[in-house]
Amino acid sequence: VVIETNVHRATLAELPAEQIESVLRAWQERMVDLSRDVRLKSVIAFKNHGGPAGATLVHAHSQLVALPFVPEVFRAEERAAAEHFAAKERCVFCDVIAQEQRDRERVVLESDDAVVLSPWAARSPFELWILPRDHHSSFETAPQEQLRAVAEALRTVLRKVEVALERPAFNLFLQTMPLREPLNDYYHWRLSLKPVLTLQAGFEWASGCSINPTPPEEAASFLRQTEVIP
Amino acid sequence: VVIETNVHRATLAELPAEQIESVLRAWQERMVDLSRDVRLKSVIAFKNHGGPAGATLVHAHSQLVALPFVPEVFRAEERAAAEHFAAKERCVFCDVIAQEQRDRERVVLESDDAVVLSPWAARSPFELWILPRDHHSSFETAPQEQLRAVAEALRTVLRKVEVALERPAFNLFLQTMPLREPLNDYYHWRLSLKPVLTLQAGFEWASGCSINPTPPEEAASFLRQTEVIP
């Protein structure tokens, strides 16, 4: 468990960017340390904020769970990324960033070193990806500039989400290569942010498919227009 | 949408077995009718009961959604069942029923024609399967005796769940072969019942894995001991 602040009621969005960066750095340091245990194959880093998102503690915190296997959902995404690279010789996430910047419709914000967008096939309303702009497959070895840029983008988008959606519960989680795997050209680490606005119900359990009543273009447009104090 | 009763406040568990059977028959009749449209490849039949399970209507109802594709989660289960059949020449679900009846630990109730058990790898507390005892791969063509037996078992287990877990919200859904596929020896239709007692949170989203704090043996034992008026 990573305790994100010494202020009991402060939320991650209220912390200065440097402190959010230090939370990501704590994730990274723990991940590097856990990677020394070869029984561990992957680390799930996540944050549940608010009761409807599964949080049982009020004090701002995030969690790391090391697993002795690599989850199949990750391997499926990795296979798709590797197939894209085999066909195009480009990272699919770098391609998504370039295409979204041309289209503009699903981009929420961007800086020199990070981009926030609502993915084309968002699984839930206001699902968001926070990506470092430069290609890097693994969070474990991401340069500090990437952590800083992603922390700043995360802070701004969390503040927009707090205003636009009236402080919703949310899940935040890291998507990255498994532990100790060499850097590659086809995968690109990112954070995923999912405000909790809908429920997983019978249809979703039975089909494995998601119902999202909010098009990502509407979510991105709404968040672009939401003003926050820098 | 299938309206299950004309009594506004009645729950499915409170209906007579014949009426629950008629709900399943309505599902089957709609499925047979939908199967005439060759654009439709599968039908998801489900019931969300209570707000935390995603229900937006109070009046007892279930829903059918026809899809122009077969969900990948179903195909993955089907592949595993076909592999078991290729290795053993037996239906894996018939094997599960036989093994669970020997072990007894995860069986909640059984009748001549149906079995209710908490599966060995239950994904959530009190996840339950209601299976017809005789092998039949598709709900679409299931004989009326199977619908009757499953309806009776469903009624009893729903009443046990209502008493044991204090009327929880729940999702109920059908797992069956896609539309129009010929009967086979390896798949076995069933109902899945998931009381809503935990939430899908950051770890589950990131890993695709479920955290279940209640072993299926404890859930089954608790429900076996829960007495209900027949």
Boltz contact constraints between the chains, C-beta under 6 A:
constraints:
  - contact:
      token1: [A, 44]
      token2: [B, 203]
      max_distance: 6.0
  - contact:
      token1: [A, 44]
      token2: [B, 206]
      max_distance: 6.0
  - contact:
      token1: [A, 44]
      token2: [B, 207]
      max_distance: 6.0
  - contact:
      token1: [A, 46]
      token2: [B, 202]
      max_distance: 6.0
  - contact:
      token1: [A, 46]
      token2: [B, 203]
      max_distance: 6.0
  - contact:
      token1: [A, 46]
      token2: [B, 206]
      max_distance: 6.0
  - contact:
      token1: [A, 48]
      token2: [B, 201]
      max_distance: 6.0
  - contact:
      token1: [A, 48]
      token2: [B, 202]
      max_distance: 6.0
  - contact:
      token1: [A, 54]
      token2: [B, 199]
      max_distance: 6.0
  - contact:
      token1: [A, 54]
      token2: [B, 201]
      max_distance: 6.0
  - contact:
      token1: [A, 65]
      token2: [B, 203]
      max_distance: 6.0
  - contact:
      token1: [A, 71]
      token2: [B, 207]
      max_distance: 6.0
  - contact:
      token1: [A, 71]
      token2: [B, 208]
      max_distance: 6.0
  - contact:
      token1: [A, 71]
      token2: [B, 209]
      max_distance: 6.0
  - contact:
      token1: [A, 73]
      token2: [B, 208]
      max_distance: 6.0
  - contact:
      token1: [A, 171]
      token2: [B, 201]
      max_distance: 6.0
  - contact:
      token1: [A, 171]
      token2: [B, 202]
      max_distance: 6.0
  - contact:
      token1: [A, 171]
      token2: [B, 205]
      max_distance: 6.0
  - contact:
      token1: [A, 173]
      token2: [B, 202]
      max_distance: 6.0
  - contact:
      token1: [A, 173]
      token2: [B, 205]
      max_distance: 6.0
  - contact:
      token1: [A, 173]
      token2: [B, 206]
      max_distance: 6.0
  - contact:
      token1: [A, 199]
      token2: [B, 54]
      max_distance: 6.0
  - contact:
      token1: [A, 200]
      token2: [B, 200]
      max_distance: 6.0
  - contact:
      token1: [A, 201]
      token2: [B, 48]
      max_distance: 6.0
  - contact:
      token1: [A, 201]
      token2: [B, 54]
      max_distance: 6.0
  - contact:
      token1: [A, 201]
      token2: [B, 171]
      max_distance: 6.0
  - contact:
      token1: [A, 202]
      token2: [B, 46]
      max_distance: 6.0
  - contact:
      token1: [A, 202]
      token2: [B, 48]
      max_distance: 6.0
  - contact:
      token1: [A, 202]
      token2: [B, 171]
      max_distance: 6.0
  - contact:
      token1: [A, 202]
      token2: [B, 173]
      max_distance: 6.0
  - contact:
      token1: [A, 203]
      token2: [B, 44]
      max_distance: 6.0
  - contact:
      token1: [A, 203]
      token2: [B, 46]
      max_distance: 6.0
  - contact:
      token1: [A, 203]
      token2: [B, 65]
      max_distance: 6.0
  - contact:
      token1: [A, 205]
      token2: [B, 171]
      max_distance: 6.0
  - contact:
      token1: [A, 205]
      token2: [B, 173]
      max_distance: 6.0
  - contact:
      token1: [A, 206]
      token2: [B, 44]
      max_distance: 6.0
  - contact:
      token1: [A, 206]
      token2: [B, 46]
      max_distance: 6.0
  - contact:
      token1: [A, 206]
      token2: [B, 173]
      max_distance: 6.0
  - contact:
      token1: [A, 207]
      token2: [B, 44]
      max_distance: 6.0
  - contact:
      token1: [A, 207]
      token2: [B, 71]
      max_distance: 6.0
  - contact:
      token1: [A, 208]
      token2: [B, 71]
      max_distance: 6.0
  - contact:
      token1: [A, 208]
      token2: [B, 73]
      max_distance: 6.0
  - contact:
      token1: [A, 209]
      token2: [B, 71]
      max_distance: 6.0
